[in-house]
Amino acid sequence: MGGPDNGEKRMMDALMLCGDKGASRMVEGESKAFLYMHGMPLFYWVALAAAQVDRVARIFIIGDKAKLDRHLSLRPPLAKPVFTLEQEGSLLENIMAAFKASIDGYQPGMEERDAAVRSKSVLLMPGDAPLLQPGEIDEFLDGADMERYDYVAGMTPDSVMARYYPTERKPGIKMAYLHFREGLFRINNLHVARPFACKNIDVVQLMYASRYQKDLKNIVHLTRDMWRHHVKMQSLILYATLQGAMLSSFLGFGFLASILRKRAPMEAVAQAAGRILGMRVSWAVTRSGGAAVDVDNDIDYETMKARFHEWREAQG
């Protein structure tokens, strides 16, 4: 599922999503993007990494604009042009607002008349993944074949994520995985998408609102919402297989999880996701790890502060 080996590395705008409305979660009473990690807010660590990637042309950051501007004014200018935007009400609204801001002179309906606008792709990143580094962004973009696909999501294997686990003496972070035939993977925080190619874009918000798949209530809600949106039974069965494998593993039934995941090859799951979203979908695997570790709660935040430098060094 890698990108084309033609030596061409196209420039791309990066959108950083720092909104704190809708389904977003606060940590220690603060918007996650503005939490401090060893002297800098989380979003600035992410922006600093993106600014060092040759293929990133410009960085558009959407969130609390006044706070973004204030934090940026206290630090040296980044190596790429940065534009801050006032947040909208939901993740989907923020994505589309930032995306349209990245299209010079955008007017409603331009995508219907201009093929270049219609086919524009962007790099999507969160504001709460401070372990992300430039090399991992490059690795992801190398693997994202936007000649063949409209949306590519980053994946990190469990073997890489093991370095972030708790030890006998140190706290750690352990996350849920998708159980594929090829192995266990964590969907990370790097995505590249062609938003105007998505025929069922409202599904994006549904999936984000139910993203914490350790919560049984979220699994039920997402299944219900997909059914209401007339998702085909084939895709629902594959989704149920993934969830069954995850639940079996969580309950300690590893043998059952192994049986179920053999029925969920990565390519088939990507095709099912494509049917749900109405676009061509694939994966790109990264092996540094930082893109898959973000700050979701107070405990994870304190843990990351304690092991931040150790983990960054381990990522290489």
N, C-alpha and C positions, 0 to 999 in steps of 0.2 A: 504494500500500500504506500510505497514511497513516491516521492516526486520525480518528475522527468529529469533524466541525466543529460541535459543539453547545455549545461554551463550557464544558463540564463538565470539570473537572480533578480526578480522584479522588485521594484520599490513598492512599499505598501504602507498605508497609514495605520497607526495603532490606536484603538479606542480603549481607554481605561475606565472601568465602571466603578464609581465610588459612591453611588447613591445609597441613601439610608432610609428610604421610604418603602412602603409596601411590605413585601415578604423578607426584607433585610433584617438581620439580627444585630442588636447592639452587644458590645462586650465591655464589661466594667463601666456601663453607663455611657459609653462613647461610641460614635460611629467607627467601625473597624478601620477604615482607611486612615483615620487621624490618630489612632493609638501610636504611642512612641515605641520604637525598638532601637535601643542603643543610640539614642541621639537624633533619630530621624523618624518622621511619621511613616507608617507602613506604605502608603501610596508612593512616597518619594523613593523608597527602595526599588519598587517596581518600575517607576518612571526612569530611574537611573539605569536600570538594566536595559530597558527598551531603547534608551537614548544611545546606547553603545552598540546597537545592532545596525550594521550597514544598510540592511534592506528596509529598515523603518524610516519612512520619509518624515512624518509628522506625528505628534502625539496629541490626541484629543482626550481630555479628562473631564468626565461629567460627574457632578456631585454638588455639594454645598460650595458654590462658586466663591463666595467671600472667604471661606476658610481655606479653600484650595489656593486662592491668590495670596492670602496672608502667609501661608506656609512656604509657598514658592518664593515669595519676596525675601524670605530670611535665608535663602540658600543660593549658591552660585547657579547661574543659568545652566540648563541642561544642554547637551550637545546637539539636540534636535529642536525644531520649533515646537512650542507647547501652547495649546489653546485650552482654556478652561470654559466649561459650559454649566449653566444652572440645571440642576436635576429636574426630571419630570416625576411622575407618580409611581412608575413601576419599572422593572428591569427592561421589559420590552420597549417601553416608551423611551427609556434612556438609550438603549441600543440604537433605535431608529433616529432619535434626535442627534446623537453624536455622529452617526453614519451620514445623515443628510448634511450636517455641518461640514463634513469632510469633502463634500462634493461642491466644488467652487461654483457659486451662482445657482445653487439648486433651486428649482421651482417645482411645485407639485406637478406630476405627470411627465417630468423629464425622462424618467426611466422607460416610458412607453415609446418615446421618440428617439432616444439616443442609446445605441447598443453599448457604448463604452460606460455610460452611467449604469445601465442595467446589469452589466457584468462586473462592476467594481467589487473587489473583495477587500476585506479589512481584517487585521489581527485584533482579537478581542482578549482582554486581560482584566483581572479583578484588581482592586486596590489593597488587598490584604494578604498578598503572597510574597513577603519580603525575602524569602530564600531563593526566589527566581533570579537567574543569572543570564547574561547575554548569550553564553554558549548554548544554553538549553533552548532559548528562543530560536537561535540559528538551527539547532538540531531539529526542532519542530518544523520550522519553515522548509527545511530541506526535505522532510518527509511528507509534507502536505502537498498533494498533487492537485492543484487547482485547475489543471487542464482537463481533468477527468471528473472532478467533484465540485460541488457547490458549498459544502461544509465539511471541514475536517476537525475532529476533536482530538486533543492530546490524550495519550494513555501512558501510564507509568506502571511497570510490572511490580508485583509484590516483593520480588527479590531486592529491588532498589529501595522500596519503602521500609524494609526491615531495619535500616540504619536509624530510623526515627522512633523505633519502638522503645518502651521502657526497659531499663535494665534493673539488676538487683539494687543498684545504688542511685540510679538517676531516673527522673521522670521522662516520659516520652509520649508520643502521639501514635495511636493505632486507628486506622480508618477502615471503612467497609470497602470491599472490592466487588467488581463484577466478575463472575465466574464463567469464563469462556472455555471452549474446548482447548484453546492454545495455552491457557494459563489464567492466573488471577491478575487483574489489572484495575488500577484506580483511574477514573477519568480525572485528568488534571485541569489546570486553570488556563491552558492555552487553547484557543480556538481560532480558526480562520474561516470566514464565511462570506458568502455573496448574498446579502440580505434580500435583495430584490428577486432572487431566484426562489425564495421560500413561499410556497403556495398556501401553507397552513401556519402562518406565522404566529397566530394566537396560541398555538400549542406550546410555543417556547415559554410563555409565562406560566402555563399550567405545570410544565415540567420543573421550572425553577421553584415554584411555590411548594412543590412536593419533593424537593431535591434531597432532603435528609432521609435516605432510604433505610436507616436503622430504625426509624419510627414506623410501626405497623400502620398507624393511622394515615401516614403519608402514602404508603403503598396502596392502601384501599382507595384513598382519594384520587390518586393518579390513575388507577385502573378504571374507576368510575368515570373520570373526566375523559379518558381516551375512548371509552365506550360511547359516551354521549357525542363525541366528535366522529363517530362512525369509523373508528379504527378497525381494520379488518381482523377477523378472528385469528388468522395466521400470525399477525404481529402480536396480538394479545397473548397467544399461546407461548410465543418466544419470550415475551416479557415475563409471563408467569413462570417459565422455566428458569430464567435468570434470578427472579425473586425467590423461587423455591430453593435454588442452590445456595443463595446467600443466607436464607433463613436456616437451612439445614446445617451449614457451616457454623453459624452463630450458636445453634443449639447443641453443637458437638457431634452431629451426625455427618462426619466427613465422608464416609463411604457413599451416602446418599447424594451429597453435594457433588462428588466426583461423577456419579452416574448422570445426574441432571446436566452438568456443564458440558458433557460430551454431546449433548443435543443443542448446544448453543455456540456454533462457530462464529468467529468475529465477523466474517464477511456477511453471514446471514443476518446477524444482529444489525450491522450497518445498513443493509438493504431494508430491514424492517423499520429502522429509524428514518430512512429515506422516505418510505411510504407514509409514515406518520407525519413528517414535516413537509412532504411534497417537494423534495429536492434530493440531489445525489449526495450521499453521505459516506464518509470513510474515517479511518483512524490514522494517527501518526504517533509512533511510540518514541518517548524520550526516556533517557536513562540517568539523568542527573538527580532528579528527585524533587528539587525545589519547587517546581511548578505544581506539584501535587499536595503541597503542605501549606495550608492557610490557617487563619485564626478564626475559629468558629465559636469559641466560648472562652470564658474566663480562665479555665484550667489550661487550655491549649495555649493561651496567650502567655501565662506565667511560665509554662514549660518551654515555649519557644525562646523567651527571654533568657532562661537559664542555659539553654544549649545552642543558642543562635550561632555563635562563632565556631563552635565545634562542628555543627552540621554544615555550615558554609564551607569549612575546610575539607570536610569529607566529600562534598560534592565535586571538589576539584576546580 
